[in-house]
Amino acid sequence: MSNLAIRVENLSKLYRLGQVGTGTLQQDLKRWWWKTSGKGDPFAKVGEVNDRTTKGVSDYVWALKDVNFEVEKGEVLGIIGRNGAGKSTLLKILSKTTSPTSGSIKINGRIASLLEVGTGFHPELTGRENIYLNGAILGMTKREIRSKFDEIVDFSGVERYIDTPVKRYSSGMYVRLAFAVAAHLEPEILIVDEVLAVGDAEFQKKCLGKMKDVSVNDGRTVLFVSHNMAAVRALCTQGLVMQYGTIVYKGGAIDSVDYYQKSSNISSFFEHKGEVESAPGNNNIKILKFTTQPIKGDYLTISSGVEFELIFYNSKPNINLDTTFELKNSDEITIFHSGDLISNNKDSKKGIYTVKGKIAPNLLNAGIYKFNLIFGEDQKYPLYIQNEVIQFEILNESLGSNNNTLPGVVRPNLNFSNDFMLLK
């Protein structure tokens, strides 16, 4: 294992749904006795996979099931997958904040993890005290921590509040300091979950740059979980795609992202069949239909434009009703977040509404896009939010003799003009 930072073999994690006890004192005592004897849990049934989209019949669920992989030193591994795939559970086990049900993990080096806001911080201690506490946990001497202290404070940008108890920090300040500590106290392995989403765009860029720096220049290993596919492509060298607690693909970062994007099970068309009450939604809103089609032509292309139509049922009369369309690309980058104020005089009606919109031709680049829907009252209070309602694909169009998909989020027609003058 000289060149390996992490080796995971047959790793599984079983959770019991609902109450923790077995139901009787006798069974709880039996479970305790078997576990202390090293025989495992006698009531651990063979459960189902962690599919949150369906209602299971078992009291048990495998958050992870027979996970195997290796990470070499200096590698930046991107772990991607939909919510509930088991990504965070895997990182918690690697960080030793929870134990596996079965399997083994071999780690070569010190680990620093940033799994959620304020991980490893004591809320009553100041930022300064928490820096020294985290360094001591990593096995560093006071002199080593002191030599890195100024860099940590400067990177985090919380110098003014460094002697304030961290319980008074905002979530953004928490993350800034926590990441600065984790990245600068020189662990051999850095584990980062999606907590960077709490910070602003400038700080996220700063963090990604730091992670790349510690891997390329310092040869340290980074495990990075993110829903931002552009960040995974830019930062990672290898990728794992997880689904229902298992690894479904291992390979290069770009290939892994492509696999994940192509394996999406979101439909390009939605229409509810049946009674309104059984449609997706809640007590306020029911989504009945959502479709996209080209403004011109037979296919959605760069120059065709996109026309979309939403039909939904509203059960709240006499409010200011609004609906927001949020479009994201396959890298989870928000293209636009635009809303329609359906009623602004508290005169909404109980019934079925139809909302139509258009995305102009020569705006979106080729690629796969997803719509999120947000229904609100008074543009403040959410009535219902539905993520990833439908997806659609914009087909590429040649530009002269170039048939490749060009980079960029948008591909506008800039109406170039040119002129030529011959020098005499």
ChimeraX attribute file (.defattr): number of C-alpha atoms within 10 A of each C-alpha:
attribute: neighborCount
match mode: 1-to-1
recipient: residues
	/A:1	11
	/A:2	7
	/A:3	10
	/A:4	17
	/A:5	22
	/A:6	19
	/A:7	16
	/A:8	17
	/A:9	15
	/A:10	14
	/A:11	20
	/A:12	23
	/A:13	22
	/A:14	21
	/A:15	16
	/A:16	16
	/A:17	10
	/A:18	8
	/A:19	8
	/A:20	9
	/A:21	11
	/A:22	14
	/A:23	9
	/A:24	9
	/A:25	10
	/A:26	10
	/A:27	14
	/A:28	14
	/A:29	12
	/A:30	16
	/A:31	20
	/A:32	14
	/A:33	15
	/A:34	13
	/A:35	13
	/A:36	11
	/A:37	9
	/A:38	8
	/A:39	10
	/A:40	15
	/A:41	15
	/A:42	13
	/A:43	11
	/A:44	14
	/A:45	13
	/A:46	12
	/A:47	16
	/A:48	17
	/A:49	19
	/A:50	23
	/A:51	16
	/A:52	12
	/A:53	7
	/A:54	7
	/A:55	7
	/A:56	14
	/A:57	9
	/A:58	12
	/A:59	15
	/A:60	19
	/A:61	24
	/A:62	22
	/A:63	24
	/A:64	28
	/A:65	23
	/A:66	16
	/A:67	19
	/A:68	16
	/A:69	14
	/A:70	15
	/A:71	19
	/A:72	18
	/A:73	20
	/A:74	21
	/A:75	20
	/A:76	29
	/A:77	25
	/A:78	28
	/A:79	28
	/A:80	26
	/A:81	23
	/A:82	15
	/A:83	13
	/A:84	17
	/A:85	23
	/A:86	24
	/A:87	27
	/A:88	19
	/A:89	20
	/A:90	22
	/A:91	22
	/A:92	18
	/A:93	16
	/A:94	20
	/A:95	17
	/A:96	12
	/A:97	11
	/A:98	13
	/A:99	14
	/A:100	18
	/A:101	17
	/A:102	16
	/A:103	15
	/A:104	14
	/A:105	17
	/A:106	14
	/A:107	15
	/A:108	16
	/A:109	15
	/A:110	13
	/A:111	19
	/A:112	26
	/A:113	25
	/A:114	25
	/A:115	21
	/A:116	17
	/A:117	22
	/A:118	21
	/A:119	14
	/A:120	17
	/A:121	20
	/A:122	16
	/A:123	14
	/A:124	13
	/A:125	16
	/A:126	19
	/A:127	26
	/A:128	18
	/A:129	18
	/A:130	23
	/A:131	26
	/A:132	20
	/A:133	19
	/A:134	21
	/A:135	24
	/A:136	15
	/A:137	11
	/A:138	16
	/A:139	13
	/A:140	16
	/A:141	12
	/A:142	12
	/A:143	9
	/A:144	15
	/A:145	21
	/A:146	14
	/A:147	11
	/A:148	16
	/A:149	18
	/A:150	12
	/A:151	14
	/A:152	25
	/A:153	21
	/A:154	12
	/A:155	20
	/A:156	23
	/A:157	15
	/A:158	18
	/A:159	16
	/A:160	8
	/A:161	16
	/A:162	19
	/A:163	14
	/A:164	17
	/A:165	17
	/A:166	24
	/A:167	16
	/A:168	13
	/A:169	19
	/A:170	11
	/A:171	15
	/A:172	18
	/A:173	20
	/A:174	24
	/A:175	24
	/A:176	26
	/A:177	29
	/A:178	26
	/A:179	26
	/A:180	22
	/A:181	26
	/A:182	23
	/A:183	25
	/A:184	18
	/A:185	24
	/A:186	21
	/A:187	22
	/A:188	21
	/A:189	28
	/A:190	24
	/A:191	23
	/A:192	24
	/A:193	21
	/A:194	16
	/A:195	19
	/A:196	23
	/A:197	15
	/A:198	17
	/A:199	17
	/A:200	12
	/A:201	11
	/A:202	8
	/A:203	19
	/A:204	17
	/A:205	14
	/A:206	13
	/A:207	20
	/A:208	16
	/A:209	13
	/A:210	17
	/A:211	22
	/A:212	19
	/A:213	15
	/A:214	22
	/A:215	21
	/A:216	14
	/A:217	9
	/A:218	12
	/A:219	16
	/A:220	23
	/A:221	28
	/A:222	30
	/A:223	21
	/A:224	25
	/A:225	23
	/A:226	21
	/A:227	20
	/A:228	16
	/A:229	23
	/A:230	15
	/A:231	17
	/A:232	26
	/A:233	20
	/A:234	13
	/A:235	21
	/A:236	22
	/A:237	16
	/A:238	22
	/A:239	25
	/A:240	24
	/A:241	22
	/A:242	23
	/A:243	22
	/A:244	23
	/A:245	25
	/A:246	23
	/A:247	22
	/A:248	15
	/A:249	16
	/A:250	16
	/A:251	15
	/A:252	17
	/A:253	25
	/A:254	19
	/A:255	16
	/A:256	24
	/A:257	28
	/A:258	14
	/A:259	16
	/A:260	21
	/A:261	15
	/A:262	11
	/A:263	9
	/A:264	12
	/A:265	9
	/A:266	13
	/A:267	12
	/A:268	16
	/A:269	14
	/A:270	17
	/A:271	13
	/A:272	15
	/A:273	10
	/A:274	9
	/A:275	8
	/A:276	16
	/A:277	12
	/A:278	13
	/A:279	18
	/A:280	14
	/A:281	18
	/A:282	15
	/A:283	11
	/A:284	16
	/A:285	23
	/A:286	21
	/A:287	25
	/A:288	23
	/A:289	18
	/A:290	21
	/A:291	18
	/A:292	20
	/A:293	18
	/A:294	20
	/A:295	19
	/A:296	14
	/A:297	11
	/A:298	9
	/A:299	16
	/A:300	22
	/A:301	23
	/A:302	26
	/A:303	24
	/A:304	22
	/A:305	21
	/A:306	23
	/A:307	17
	/A:308	15
	/A:309	14
	/A:310	20
	/A:311	18
	/A:312	20
	/A:313	21
	/A:314	21
	/A:315	15
	/A:316	18
	/A:317	14
	/A:318	13
	/A:319	17
	/A:320	20
	/A:321	26
	/A:322	21
	/A:323	22
	/A:324	18
	/A:325	17
	/A:326	18
	/A:327	19
	/A:328	19
	/A:329	22
	/A:330	22
	/A:331	19
	/A:332	16
	/A:333	15
	/A:334	15
	/A:335	15
	/A:336	13
	/A:337	14
	/A:338	11
	/A:339	16
	/A:340	15
	/A:341	14
	/A:342	16
	/A:343	16
	/A:344	15
	/A:345	11
	/A:346	13
	/A:347	14
	/A:348	19
	/A:349	17
	/A:350	13
	/A:351	12
	/A:352	15
	/A:353	15
	/A:354	13
	/A:355	13
	/A:356	13
	/A:357	13
	/A:358	14
	/A:359	14
	/A:360	15
	/A:361	19
	/A:362	16
	/A:363	17
	/A:364	24
	/A:365	24
	/A:366	22
	/A:367	17
	/A:368	16
	/A:369	23
	/A:370	22
	/A:371	21
	/A:372	17
	/A:373	21
	/A:374	18
	/A:375	22
	/A:376	22
	/A:377	19
	/A:378	15
	/A:379	16
	/A:380	10
	/A:381	10
	/A:382	15
	/A:383	19
	/A:384	18
	/A:385	17
	/A:386	13
	/A:387	11
	/A:388	16
	/A:389	20
	/A:390	19
	/A:391	23
	/A:392	20
	/A:393	18
	/A:394	20
	/A:395	17
	/A:396	17
	/A:397	16
	/A:398	11
	/A:399	10
	/A:400	6
	/A:401	6
	/A:402	9
	/A:403	10
	/A:404	10
	/A:405	14
	/A:406	15
	/A:407	9
	/A:408	9
	/A:409	16
	/A:410	14
	/A:411	16
	/A:412	14
	/A:413	11
	/A:414	7
	/A:415	5
	/A:416	5
	/A:417	5
	/A:418	4
	/A:419	4
	/A:420	5
	/A:421	5
	/A:422	4
	/A:423	4
	/A:424	3
